[in-house]
Amino acid sequence: MSDIPDNVVHLFAEEPGDRIKRHMAEDWEKAFLAAGQSLTNPETATSARVAISVMSHFIRGHYEVGHITEEQRDSLLWWLGTGTYAADEIGK
């Protein structure tokens, strides 16, 4: 019997590389463009970083109380990290 709860969704089959990180950063920018914003705007990029920081705290809290597994926490934090990467790199 596995220790992994039924609600576990594996986000990555293997450790994502830089190519995937860049692709996901482009996806973040596409999402902002669809909302009429761009991460090339410094105010938008700052807002994204703040929102990502808050979401990261929520994820860590869910892990600490046992609502998600360590693997889920790490995968979600990596995904959010691509948003921070996008906010830092898209405008360059």
Backbone torsions as a table, in degrees:
resi	resn	phi	psi	omega
1	MET	NA	136.7	-177.5
2	SER	-84.0	148.0	175.1
3	ASP	-84.9	-2.0	-177.5
4	ILE	-84.9	123.6	179.2
5	PRO	-61.9	159.6	-179.1
6	ASP	-63.4	-22.9	-175.7
7	ASN	-87.9	8.0	-179.1
8	VAL	-73.6	127.7	175.2
9	VAL	-117.2	117.8	179.0
10	HIS	-79.8	117.3	-177.8
11	LEU	-80.1	-27.4	-177.6
12	PHE	-135.6	137.4	175.9
13	ALA	-76.1	-26.2	179.5
14	GLU	-148.5	169.7	179.8
15	GLU	-61.7	122.8	-178.0
16	PRO	-69.9	144.4	-179.9
17	GLY	-100.1	-175.9	-178.1
18	ASP	-61.1	-35.6	-179.6
19	ARG	-61.6	-44.7	179.8
20	ILE	-66.5	-39.0	178.9
21	LYS	-61.2	-43.9	178.2
22	ARG	-65.1	-41.8	179.2
23	HIS	-61.4	-43.4	179.8
24	MET	-67.0	-34.9	176.0
25	ALA	-61.9	-40.6	176.3
26	GLU	-63.4	-36.7	177.1
27	ASP	-65.3	-38.1	176.0
28	TRP	-60.7	-45.2	-179.6
29	GLU	-63.1	-40.4	177.7
30	LYS	-60.6	-39.5	178.8
31	ALA	-64.9	-41.1	177.9
32	PHE	-68.1	-39.9	178.1
33	LEU	-62.6	-38.3	177.9
34	ALA	-62.7	-26.7	178.8
35	ALA	-93.1	7.6	178.1
36	GLY	81.9	17.3	179.5
37	GLN	-123.2	173.8	175.6
38	SER	-148.9	142.2	176.4
39	LEU	-71.6	-6.7	173.2
40	THR	-74.1	-17.2	175.3
41	ASN	-81.4	120.2	-177.1
42	PRO	-57.4	-35.9	179.2
43	GLU	-67.7	-39.5	177.8
44	THR	-66.1	-43.3	179.5
45	ALA	-62.2	-41.1	178.4
46	THR	-64.9	-43.4	177.9
47	SER	-60.8	-40.0	178.6
48	ALA	-62.9	-43.9	179.8
49	ARG	-60.8	-41.5	179.6
50	VAL	-64.8	-46.4	-180.0
51	ALA	-62.1	-41.0	179.1
52	ILE	-65.2	-39.3	177.9
53	SER	-62.0	-43.5	178.6
54	VAL	-63.6	-46.2	178.8
55	MET	-61.2	-36.7	178.3
56	SER	-62.5	-40.3	177.5
57	HIS	-63.8	-41.4	177.7
58	PHE	-60.8	-44.1	-179.2
59	ILE	-62.9	-45.5	179.2
60	ARG	-61.9	-38.8	178.1
61	GLY	-63.9	-42.5	177.6
62	HIS	-62.6	-36.3	177.4
63	TYR	-67.9	-44.7	-176.4
64	GLU	-61.1	-32.4	180.0
65	VAL	-94.9	4.4	173.3
66	GLY	85.7	16.2	179.7
67	HIS	-80.8	-22.5	176.7
68	ILE	-134.6	159.1	-180.0
69	THR	-82.6	168.6	176.3
70	GLU	-61.9	-39.8	178.9
71	GLU	-62.7	-43.1	177.9
72	GLN	-62.7	-45.7	179.5
73	ARG	-57.3	-49.4	-177.6
74	ASP	-63.0	-41.5	179.4
75	SER	-65.3	-44.5	179.9
76	LEU	-65.9	-41.4	178.5
77	LEU	-66.4	-35.4	176.1
78	TRP	-63.6	-45.1	-179.6
79	TRP	-60.8	-45.2	177.3
80	LEU	-63.8	-34.1	176.9
81	GLY	-60.3	-31.4	176.8
82	THR	-67.1	-28.6	175.4
83	GLY	-67.9	-42.0	176.4
84	THR	-64.5	-42.4	176.6
85	TYR	-57.9	-44.8	179.4
86	ALA	-61.8	-44.6	-179.2
87	ALA	-62.9	-33.3	179.7
88	ASP	-79.8	-35.3	-168.5
89	GLU	-103.1	-29.0	-174.7
90	ILE	-61.3	-38.3	-177.1
91	GLY	-78.4	-5.5	-178.7
92	LYS	-77.6	NA	NA
